[in-house]
């Protein structure tokens, strides 16, 4: 597996749809770490809209787990902001 580029993305920013699990019908490459996803392997696809067109970008299981962990941390931060905001109102 290659080294992932850049910071781990979060699903609450930069995604334009719900991720899905897929079985690779042909050899693919993870868009984050550039590792090979061989035919028949499970991968995850996250929709991305660029220049008005939508495409599903493939991610290996390790990178998708990192993305889920980052998303969970972001949601926890949002919850803390909400909790603090509610306490400020009362």
Backbone as CSV, one residue per row, in Angstrom:
resi,resn,N_x,N_y,N_z,CA_x,CA_y,CA_z,C_x,C_y,C_z
1,UNK,0.848,-1.180,0.000,0.000,0.000,0.000,0.884,1.229,0.000
2,UNK,0.520,2.196,-0.825,1.254,3.448,-0.881,0.874,4.357,0.267
3,UNK,1.614,5.438,0.396,1.328,6.419,1.445,0.198,7.335,0.968
4,UNK,-0.875,7.480,1.762,-1.973,8.364,1.372,-1.485,9.806,1.215
5,UNK,-2.052,10.492,0.233,-1.704,11.892,0.000,-2.589,12.810,0.822
6,UNK,-2.000,13.812,1.399,-2.744,14.869,2.072,-3.474,14.410,3.318
7,UNK,-4.254,15.329,3.898,-4.992,15.004,5.111,-6.149,14.051,4.806
8,UNK,-6.570,13.318,5.810,-7.698,12.406,5.656,-8.970,13.216,5.457
9,UNK,-9.718,12.940,4.384,-10.961,13.683,4.159,-12.070,13.223,5.102
10,UNK,-13.075,14.036,5.229,-14.247,13.712,6.021,-15.442,13.630,5.082
11,UNK,-16.383,12.754,5.397,-17.571,12.623,4.556,-18.513,13.816,4.691
12,UNK,-18.344,14.632,5.748,-19.240,15.771,5.886,-18.752,16.979,5.088
13,UNK,-17.632,16.824,4.413,-17.185,17.877,3.498,-16.621,17.221,2.246
14,UNK,-16.978,17.722,1.114,-16.393,17.228,-0.124,-17.064,16.025,-0.741
15,UNK,-18.161,15.568,-0.189,-18.864,14.422,-0.774,-20.218,14.883,-1.280
16,UNK,-20.670,14.274,-2.332,-21.944,14.667,-2.925,-22.876,13.474,-3.044
17,UNK,-22.934,12.684,-2.019,-23.801,11.521,-2.027,-23.350,10.520,-0.987
18,UNK,-24.083,9.437,-0.918,-23.821,8.407,0.073,-22.790,7.409,-0.448
19,UNK,-21.788,7.076,0.357,-20.814,6.064,-0.058,-21.488,4.701,-0.219
20,UNK,-20.879,3.850,-1.010,-21.406,2.500,-1.192,-20.255,1.509,-1.262
21,UNK,-20.564,0.266,-0.919,-19.590,-0.810,-1.019,-19.751,-1.420,-2.402
22,UNK,-18.626,-1.799,-3.009,-18.670,-2.398,-4.346,-17.651,-3.525,-4.422
23,UNK,-17.887,-4.428,-5.332,-16.923,-5.465,-5.664,-16.271,-5.031,-6.969
24,UNK,-14.960,-4.919,-6.954,-14.248,-4.443,-8.146,-14.453,-5.430,-9.300
25,UNK,-14.985,-4.933,-10.402,-15.196,-5.755,-11.590,-13.940,-5.879,-12.430
26,UNK,-12.999,-4.981,-12.176,-11.698,-5.004,-12.845,-10.695,-4.401,-11.868
27,UNK,-9.429,-4.511,-12.191,-8.419,-3.928,-11.305,-8.606,-2.417,-11.268
28,UNK,-8.575,-1.873,-10.062,-8.736,-0.436,-9.862,-7.633,0.046,-8.947
29,UNK,-7.582,1.333,-8.754,-6.575,1.923,-7.886,-7.282,2.848,-6.890
30,UNK,-6.920,2.722,-5.621,-7.463,3.608,-4.593,-7.025,5.033,-4.921
31,UNK,-7.978,5.963,-4.931,-7.652,7.340,-5.297,-6.852,8.055,-4.208
32,UNK,-6.819,7.498,-3.003,-6.104,8.162,-1.911,-4.679,7.660,-1.754
33,UNK,-4.488,6.333,-1.661,-3.140,5.801,-1.405,-2.514,5.143,-2.634
34,UNK,-3.271,5.053,-3.701,-2.802,4.472,-4.970,-2.512,2.972,-4.894
35,UNK,-3.026,2.279,-3.874,-2.843,0.828,-3.813,-3.795,0.164,-4.807
36,UNK,-3.423,-1.027,-5.254,-4.249,-1.749,-6.215,-5.435,-2.395,-5.512
37,UNK,-6.582,-2.299,-6.152,-7.775,-3.007,-5.724,-8.015,-4.041,-6.826
38,UNK,-7.756,-5.293,-6.521,-7.818,-6.315,-7.566,-9.252,-6.748,-7.835
39,UNK,-9.466,-7.277,-9.014,-10.782,-7.745,-9.433,-11.326,-8.717,-8.390
40,UNK,-12.562,-8.489,-7.968,-13.210,-9.335,-6.973,-13.051,-8.860,-5.547
41,UNK,-12.146,-7.911,-5.310,-11.959,-7.375,-3.963,-13.061,-6.369,-3.633
42,UNK,-13.326,-6.236,-2.349,-14.297,-5.252,-1.884,-13.615,-3.896,-1.812
43,UNK,-14.306,-2.887,-2.287,-13.825,-1.509,-2.162,-15.021,-0.631,-1.842
44,UNK,-14.758,0.619,-1.618,-15.826,1.563,-1.296,-15.770,2.715,-2.282
45,UNK,-16.946,3.167,-2.698,-17.032,4.256,-3.671,-17.712,5.446,-3.026
46,UNK,-17.094,6.609,-3.210,-17.660,7.854,-2.692,-17.937,8.760,-3.883
47,UNK,-19.200,9.182,-4.063,-19.520,10.063,-5.189,-18.825,11.409,-5.064
48,UNK,-18.412,11.940,-6.181,-17.749,13.250,-6.230,-18.221,13.967,-7.489
49,UNK,-18.667,15.200,-7.338,-19.088,15.989,-8.489,-17.963,16.939,-8.857
50,UNK,-17.531,16.870,-10.108,-16.522,17.789,-10.630,-16.975,18.282,-11.984
51,UNK,-16.908,19.565,-12.198,-17.272,20.187,-13.472,-18.658,19.759,-13.947
52,UNK,-19.590,19.598,-13.002,-20.965,19.276,-13.367,-21.237,17.803,-13.608
53,UNK,-20.222,16.962,-13.518,-20.403,15.535,-13.727,-20.127,14.795,-12.424
54,UNK,-20.871,13.730,-12.189,-20.683,12.929,-10.984,-19.951,11.635,-11.323
55,UNK,-19.007,11.281,-10.479,-18.329,9.996,-10.641,-18.107,9.400,-9.258
56,UNK,-17.979,8.093,-9.202,-17.737,7.413,-7.937,-16.262,7.074,-7.863
57,UNK,-15.592,7.615,-6.857,-14.163,7.408,-6.679,-13.933,6.192,-5.778
58,UNK,-13.071,5.245,-6.206,-12.839,4.043,-5.403,-11.800,4.267,-4.288
59,UNK,-12.071,3.679,-3.137,-11.170,3.728,-1.996,-10.967,2.313,-1.473
60,UNK,-9.735,1.986,-1.076,-9.463,0.685,-0.469,-10.088,0.668,0.934
61,UNK,-10.140,-0.503,1.520,-10.758,-0.638,2.837,-10.020,0.154,3.912
62,UNK,-8.684,0.180,3.861,-7.910,0.923,4.868,-8.183,2.421,4.794
63,UNK,-8.176,2.976,3.590,-8.431,4.411,3.442,-9.866,4.756,3.822
64,UNK,-10.815,3.877,3.475,-12.203,4.145,3.832,-12.367,4.134,5.348
65,UNK,-11.672,3.240,6.047,-11.722,3.212,7.515,-11.176,4.524,8.072
66,UNK,-10.068,5.025,7.498,-9.511,6.311,7.932,-10.522,7.437,7.732
67,UNK,-11.224,7.408,6.607,-12.226,8.434,6.301,-13.374,8.360,7.306
68,UNK,-13.816,7.157,7.629,-14.889,7.013,8.616,-14.442,7.516,9.987
69,UNK,-13.204,7.204,10.383,-12.688,7.681,11.668,-12.633,9.209,11.695
70,UNK,-12.175,9.821,10.615,-12.099,11.282,10.531,-13.497,11.891,10.583
71,UNK,-14.442,11.277,9.889,-15.818,11.770,9.880,-16.419,11.693,11.283
72,UNK,-16.153,10.585,11.977,-16.651,10.438,13.341,-16.075,11.529,14.256
73,UNK,-14.782,11.807,14.122,-14.153,12.860,14.929,-14.767,14.227,14.607
74,UNK,-15.027,14.491,13.320,-15.646,15.761,12.925,-17.049,15.885,13.503
75,UNK,-17.799,14.789,13.487,-19.152,14.822,14.039,-19.131,15.037,15.553
76,UNK,-18.139,14.446,16.232,-18.001,14.679,17.668,-17.712,16.149,17.950
77,UNK,-16.878,16.773,17.121,-16.594,18.208,17.274,-17.864,19.031,17.061
78,UNK,-18.647,18.658,16.057,-19.919,19.358,15.805,-20.855,19.211,16.995
79,UNK,-20.887,18.009,17.572,-21.741,17.780,18.736,-21.287,18.648,19.907
80,UNK,-19.982,18.767,20.107,-19.460,19.626,21.179,-19.871,21.080,20.950
81,UNK,-19.799,21.527,19.702,-20.222,22.894,19.389,-21.697,23.087,19.705
82,UNK,-22.501,22.097,19.354,-23.936,22.175,19.638,-24.182,22.181,21.149
83,UNK,-23.482,21.319,21.875,-23.653,21.262,23.334,-23.275,22.588,23.965
84,UNK,-22.173,23.190,23.522,-21.750,24.489,24.055,-22.754,25.576,23.695
85,UNK,-23.275,25.545,22.490,-24.260,26.541,22.048,-25.530,26.430,22.880
86,UNK,-25.981,25.212,23.122,-27.186,25.009,23.938,-26.957,25.520,25.358
87,UNK,-25.769,25.270,25.917,-25.470,25.743,27.272,-25.419,27.275,27.311
88,UNK,-24.948,27.898,26.258,-24.872,29.369,26.199,-26.264,29.992,26.160
89,UNK,-27.221,29.302,25.557,-28.588,29.852,25.419,-29.328,29.783,26.733
90,UNK,-29.108,28.715,27.477,-29.885,28.518,28.718,-29.502,29.475,29.762
